[in-house]
Amino acid sequence: MAGISFYIPDRDEEDHDKYFIKKGDTIKSVAEELGKEWQVLRIYHNNHCIADADVINADFPSHLKFLLLKPIKLQANGEPEEVPLKKAVLGSGFRVPFHHVRGKNKYGVIYTVENGEQVHTLKYEVSVNWVATDKNGYSFFEIDRLSKVYINDVEADTIADELAEKTSSVLYPLEVVVDQEGEWIDIHNLEAIKQRWETKESEILEAYPGEETEKYLAHYAKNLKSNQTLAAVLSNDWFIRSFFNGIHTEYTKKLTFEGYTYFPFIAKSDDLIFNIEQKIDEYLDENDLLNIDLKGVLDDAPMKTDLEYELDLPIHSLSDQKVVGSYRAKYFLNPNNYTIQTLFIECAIALDIPQKYTVMVSNLNEKENQSLVTNSLFVDEIKKEDSFFKMFGDILRGK
């Protein structure tokens, strides 16, 4: 590997190899140089770096001098030792089991929106906590926002951004209903959210008095009218849609299948639909994580000018040309309990001004001990919720 600033130092088993970062390096360019997947490099470095400031988010921090790498063990002849990878173990029928883990998992969430050469990021932290599972296999998860929202690494500082953050905070803690394959299907705690809204609305009006605020709040209140109206809003939430994406499903003997996936478009439009191949790696990666890979292209693509209009982009000429788009997602699961440790989603749309949307979610407490739930807490044991879940299960089964 001539020309690569990489060395194997004298060390004991606890040390790490290092790649010294050069000017112009990005996590993706270094991964290509080393013949590795950038997500795998990022996970290893973040799991072993000491300082929080050295954690790699979308790319290398500006001060970071080196990337930590998994040590290469050498044989007596100086050649790298071949380390056998562990085989991935699945449930019956080549299914990725959907287990539940006690305790809150903390996640860092980063959205990146690339509009041509303009790049914008949004960051925050959330927790996900399994609450219960009903007798039909539908599960409660509580999602809570743990931090403020940072736009381009700056705390919301405009009135519009502050209003958006304060109004959306009323949703948390948010309880969602998830099916047996881990896909989000409904909201459970709408009444609690409505009660919080009564207090929050008064607080916001007091902090930001004026007619425009009143109009904004009246518009937002419409989202809380019913489960259907709130679900329509949350269907555009990239975290919920990517984290509860139904990946805990059954695969073929070849550990792959073809199907469809949906990505909530940033404009006021229906989801973009992608024809994908979904595949499980036969072996765990070098971080001992189970990998699920999704690759696809835009299916039944809309007209290019229609998307440019919705995004308020310049339309140079009217045509019946359809949009070309690609989808790539990578999920890294704990092989012991099949919970998501890290996920990456990238959706690219080829317009005159190219659009790219990226979602990254990383477990912030993956080193903590977690106990696997072996006995489900059935919701029908909680009398208050029994009628809801019975009705919900019957509707889903078409009764």
DAUR-V100159 format. One record per residue. N is the residue number from 0. RES is the residue in one small letter. SS is DSSP state (A for helix, B for strand, O for the rest). OMEGA is omega in radians with two decimals (* if undefined). NEAR is the number of other ideal C-beta (glycine too) atoms within 8 Angstrom. Layout:
N/RES/SS/OMEGA/NEAR + N/RES/SS/OMEGA/NEAR
This chain:
0/m/O/-3.09/6 + 1/a/O/3.08/3 + 2/g/O/-3.14/3 + 3/i/O/-3.10/8 + 4/s/O/-3.01/6 + 5/f/B/3.12/10 + 6/y/B/3.09/6 + 7/i/O/-3.05/6 + 8/p/O/2.95/7 + 9/d/O/-3.03/2 + 10/r/O/2.98/8 + 11/d/O/-3.01/4 + 12/e/O/-3.08/5 + 13/e/O/-3.10/4 + 14/d/O/3.13/8 + 15/h/O/2.97/9 + 16/d/B/-3.06/13 + 17/k/B/2.95/11 + 18/y/B/-3.13/12 + 19/f/B/-3.01/8 + 20/i/O/3.12/10 + 21/k/O/3.09/6 + 22/k/O/3.13/3 + 23/g/O/3.12/5 + 24/d/O/2.94/8 + 25/t/O/-3.14/8 + 26/i/A/-3.13/12 + 27/k/A/3.14/7 + 28/s/A/3.11/9 + 29/v/A/3.12/14 + 30/a/A/3.11/12 + 31/e/A/-3.14/8 + 32/e/A/-3.10/8 + 33/l/A/-3.13/12 + 34/g/O/-3.13/4 + 35/k/O/2.99/7 + 36/e/O/-3.04/8 + 37/w/A/3.13/11 + 38/q/A/3.14/10 + 39/v/A/3.10/12 + 40/l/A/-3.11/15 + 41/r/A/-3.12/10 + 42/i/A/-3.11/14 + 43/y/A/-3.13/13 + 44/h/A/-3.09/13 + 45/n/A/3.12/10 + 46/n/A/-3.00/9 + 47/h/A/3.12/7 + 48/c/O/-3.04/9 + 49/i/O/-3.06/3 + 50/a/O/3.09/5 + 51/d/A/-3.12/4 + 52/a/A/-3.12/6 + 53/d/A/3.13/10 + 54/v/O/3.12/8 + 55/i/O/3.05/12 + 56/n/O/3.12/9 + 57/a/O/3.12/7 + 58/d/O/-3.10/6 + 59/f/O/2.94/10 + 60/p/O/-3.03/9 + 61/s/O/-3.09/4 + 62/h/O/-2.99/5 + 63/l/O/-3.09/10 + 64/k/O/-3.12/5 + 65/f/B/3.09/8 + 66/l/B/3.10/13 + 67/l/B/-3.12/10 + 68/l/B/3.08/13 + 69/k/O/-3.08/8 + 70/p/O/3.04/10 + 71/i/O/3.11/8 + 72/k/O/-3.10/7 + 73/l/B/3.04/8 + 74/q/O/-3.13/8 + 75/a/O/-3.13/3 + 76/n/O/3.10/4 + 77/g/O/3.12/5 + 78/e/O/3.11/6 + 79/p/B/3.13/7 + 80/e/O/3.11/8 + 81/e/O/3.12/4 + 82/v/O/-3.10/6 + 83/p/O/3.10/4 + 84/l/O/3.13/8 + 85/k/O/-3.13/8 + 86/k/B/3.11/7 + 87/a/O/3.13/11 + 88/v/O/-3.13/4 + 89/l/O/3.08/10 + 90/g/B/-3.14/7 + 91/s/A/-3.13/3 + 92/g/A/-3.13/5 + 93/f/A/-3.13/9 + 94/r/B/2.98/11 + 95/v/O/-3.07/14 + 96/p/O/3.08/8 + 97/f/O/3.12/10 + 98/h/O/3.11/9 + 99/h/O/-3.07/10 + 100/v/B/3.10/12 + 101/r/O/3.08/8 + 102/g/O/-3.12/8 + 103/k/O/2.98/7 + 104/n/B/3.10/12 + 105/k/B/-3.13/11 + 106/y/B/2.96/13 + 107/g/B/-3.07/10 + 108/v/B/3.10/12 + 109/i/B/2.98/13 + 110/y/B/3.05/11 + 111/t/B/3.10/12 + 112/v/B/3.11/13 + 113/e/B/3.13/11 + 114/n/B/-2.99/9 + 115/g/O/3.14/6 + 116/e/O/3.11/3 + 117/q/B/-3.14/6 + 118/v/B/3.13/8 + 119/h/B/3.13/9 + 120/t/B/3.03/13 + 121/l/B/-3.05/10 + 122/k/B/3.01/11 + 123/y/B/3.11/11 + 124/e/B/3.11/11 + 125/v/B/2.96/12 + 126/s/B/3.09/12 + 127/v/B/-3.05/11 + 128/n/B/3.04/11 + 129/w/B/-3.10/12 + 130/v/B/-3.08/9 + 131/a/B/3.06/11 + 132/t/B/-3.12/12 + 133/d/O/-3.04/12 + 134/k/O/3.10/8 + 135/n/O/3.09/7 + 136/g/O/3.09/8 + 137/y/O/-2.99/15 + 138/s/B/2.97/14 + 139/f/B/2.92/13 + 140/f/B/3.07/12 + 141/e/B/3.09/11 + 142/i/B/3.12/15 + 143/d/B/3.10/11 + 144/r/B/-3.01/9 + 145/l/O/-3.04/8 + 146/s/O/2.96/7 + 147/k/O/3.10/7 + 148/v/O/-3.14/11 + 149/y/B/3.12/13 + 150/i/B/-3.05/10 + 151/n/O/3.09/6 + 152/d/O/3.12/6 + 153/v/B/3.10/7 + 154/e/B/-3.13/6 + 155/a/O/-3.04/12 + 156/d/O/3.04/6 + 157/t/O/-3.13/6 + 158/i/A/-3.13/6 + 159/a/A/3.13/6 + 160/d/A/-3.14/11 + 161/e/A/3.10/11 + 162/l/A/-3.14/12 + 163/a/A/-3.13/9 + 164/e/A/-3.10/11 + 165/k/A/3.13/11 + 166/t/A/-3.12/12 + 167/s/A/-3.12/7 + 168/s/A/-3.13/9 + 169/v/A/-3.11/9 + 170/l/A/-2.99/7 + 171/y/O/0.00/8 + 172/p/O/-3.14/7 + 173/l/B/3.08/12 + 174/e/B/-3.14/13 + 175/v/B/3.08/13 + 176/v/B/-3.04/13 + 177/v/B/-3.11/12 + 178/d/O/-3.02/12 + 179/q/O/3.13/7 + 180/e/O/3.09/9 + 181/g/O/3.13/12 + 182/e/B/3.13/9 + 183/w/B/-3.12/9 + 184/i/B/-3.11/8 + 185/d/B/3.09/9 + 186/i/B/-3.09/12 + 187/h/O/-2.98/9 + 188/n/O/-3.11/9 + 189/l/A/-3.10/11 + 190/e/A/3.10/6 + 191/a/A/3.11/8 + 192/i/A/3.12/13 + 193/k/A/3.12/9 + 194/q/A/3.10/8 + 195/r/A/-3.10/9 + 196/w/A/3.14/11 + 197/e/A/3.12/8 + 198/t/A/-3.08/8 + 199/k/A/-3.13/12 + 200/e/A/3.13/10 + 201/s/A/-3.14/8 + 202/e/A/-3.11/9 + 203/i/A/3.12/13 + 204/l/A/3.12/11 + 205/e/A/-3.11/6 + 206/a/A/-3.09/7 + 207/y/O/-3.10/9 + 208/p/O/3.08/6 + 209/g/O/-3.08/6 + 210/e/A/-3.12/5 + 211/e/A/3.10/6 + 212/t/A/3.13/12 + 213/e/A/3.11/9 + 214/k/A/-3.13/8 + 215/y/A/-3.11/10 + 216/l/A/3.11/12 + 217/a/A/3.10/8 + 218/h/A/-3.12/7 + 219/y/A/-3.12/9 + 220/a/A/3.12/10 + 221/k/A/3.13/8 + 222/n/A/-3.03/9 + 223/l/A/-3.10/11 + 224/k/O/-3.07/7 + 225/s/O/3.05/6 + 226/n/A/-3.09/8 + 227/q/A/-3.12/6 + 228/t/A/3.13/11 + 229/l/A/3.11/14 + 230/a/A/3.12/10 + 231/a/A/3.11/8 + 232/v/A/-3.09/9 + 233/l/A/3.09/11 + 234/s/O/3.08/9 + 235/n/O/3.14/7 + 236/d/O/-3.05/9 + 237/w/A/3.13/11 + 238/f/A/-3.12/11 + 239/i/A/-3.08/11 + 240/r/A/-3.12/14 + 241/s/A/-3.09/12 + 242/f/A/3.11/11 + 243/f/O/-2.96/12 + 244/n/B/3.09/10 + 245/g/O/-3.13/9 + 246/i/O/3.14/10 + 247/h/O/-3.03/11 + 248/t/O/-3.10/9 + 249/e/B/-3.13/5 + 250/y/O/3.09/14 + 251/t/O/3.13/7 + 252/k/O/3.11/4 + 253/k/O/3.10/5 + 254/l/O/-3.14/11 + 255/t/B/2.96/10 + 256/f/B/3.09/7 + 257/e/B/-3.12/7 + 258/g/B/-3.11/7 + 259/y/B/2.96/8 + 260/t/B/-3.03/13 + 261/y/B/3.09/9 + 262/f/B/-3.13/12 + 263/p/O/-3.09/11 + 264/f/O/-3.04/10 + 265/i/O/3.11/7 + 266/a/O/3.12/7 + 267/k/O/-3.04/3 + 268/s/O/3.02/8 + 269/d/O/3.08/4 + 270/d/O/2.94/9 + 271/l/B/-3.11/12 + 272/i/B/-3.13/10 + 273/f/B/3.02/16 + 274/n/B/-2.97/10 + 275/i/B/2.86/12 + 276/e/B/-3.12/9 + 277/q/B/-2.98/13 + 278/k/B/3.02/10 + 279/i/B/3.03/13 + 280/d/O/-3.09/12 + 281/e/O/-3.10/6 + 282/y/B/3.02/8 + 283/l/O/3.13/13 + 284/d/O/-3.07/12 + 285/e/O/3.01/8 + 286/n/O/-3.12/11 + 287/d/O/3.08/7 + 288/l/B/3.08/13 + 289/l/B/-3.06/13 + 290/n/B/3.01/12 + 291/i/B/-3.03/13 + 292/d/B/3.08/10 + 293/l/B/3.10/14 + 294/k/B/3.14/8 + 295/g/B/3.12/13 + 296/v/B/-3.10/9 + 297/l/B/-3.13/15 + 298/d/O/-3.14/9 + 299/d/O/-2.99/5 + 300/a/O/3.05/8 + 301/p/O/3.09/9 + 302/m/B/-3.12/10 + 303/k/A/-3.10/11 + 304/t/A/3.12/10 + 305/d/A/3.13/8 + 306/l/A/3.12/15 + 307/e/A/3.11/13 + 308/y/A/-3.12/9 + 309/e/A/3.13/10 + 310/l/O/-3.12/11 + 311/d/O/3.10/4 + 312/l/O/3.09/9 + 313/p/O/3.10/6 + 314/i/O/-3.04/8 + 315/h/O/3.12/4 + 316/s/O/3.09/4 + 317/l/O/3.13/4 + 318/s/O/3.10/7 + 319/d/O/-3.14/4 + 320/q/O/3.13/7 + 321/k/B/-3.09/8 + 322/v/O/3.00/13 + 323/v/B/-3.13/9 + 324/g/B/3.13/13 + 325/s/B/-3.13/12 + 326/y/B/3.08/16 + 327/r/B/3.09/10 + 328/a/B/3.11/13 + 329/k/B/3.11/12 + 330/y/B/3.10/11 + 331/f/B/-3.05/14 + 332/l/B/2.96/13 + 333/n/B/-3.06/10 + 334/p/O/-3.14/11 + 335/n/O/-3.13/5 + 336/n/O/3.04/8 + 337/y/O/3.05/12 + 338/t/O/-3.12/11 + 339/i/B/3.05/10 + 340/q/B/-3.14/11 + 341/t/B/3.02/13 + 342/l/B/3.09/13 + 343/f/B/3.05/11 + 344/i/B/3.09/13 + 345/e/B/3.12/11 + 346/c/B/-3.09/13 + 347/a/B/-3.14/10 + 348/i/B/-3.08/13 + 349/a/B/3.02/7 + 350/l/O/3.09/12 + 351/d/O/2.95/6 + 352/i/O/-3.02/9 + 353/p/O/3.13/9 + 354/q/B/3.08/12 + 355/k/B/-3.13/11 + 356/y/B/-3.09/14 + 357/t/B/3.06/14 + 358/v/B/3.06/13 + 359/m/B/3.12/13 + 360/v/B/-3.08/14 + 361/s/B/3.08/10 + 362/n/B/-3.10/12 + 363/l/O/3.13/8 + 364/n/O/-3.06/7 + 365/e/O/3.12/8 + 366/k/O/-3.11/4 + 367/e/O/3.11/6 + 368/n/O/3.12/3 + 369/q/O/-3.13/10 + 370/s/O/-3.14/7 + 371/l/B/3.11/10 + 372/v/O/3.13/11 + 373/t/O/3.11/3 + 374/n/O/-3.12/4 + 375/s/O/3.00/7 + 376/l/O/-3.04/9 + 377/f/O/-3.11/9 + 378/v/A/-3.11/14 + 379/d/A/3.02/10 + 380/e/A/3.10/5 + 381/i/O/-2.96/8 + 382/k/A/-3.08/4 + 383/k/A/-3.04/4 + 384/e/A/-2.99/9 + 385/d/A/-3.06/10 + 386/s/A/3.14/6 + 387/f/A/-3.06/8 + 388/f/A/3.06/14 + 389/k/A/3.13/9 + 390/m/A/-3.10/8 + 391/f/A/3.13/11 + 392/g/A/3.14/12 + 393/d/A/3.14/8 + 394/i/A/-3.12/8 + 395/l/A/3.14/10 + 396/r/O/3.07/6 + 397/g/O/-3.14/4 + 398/k/O/*/4
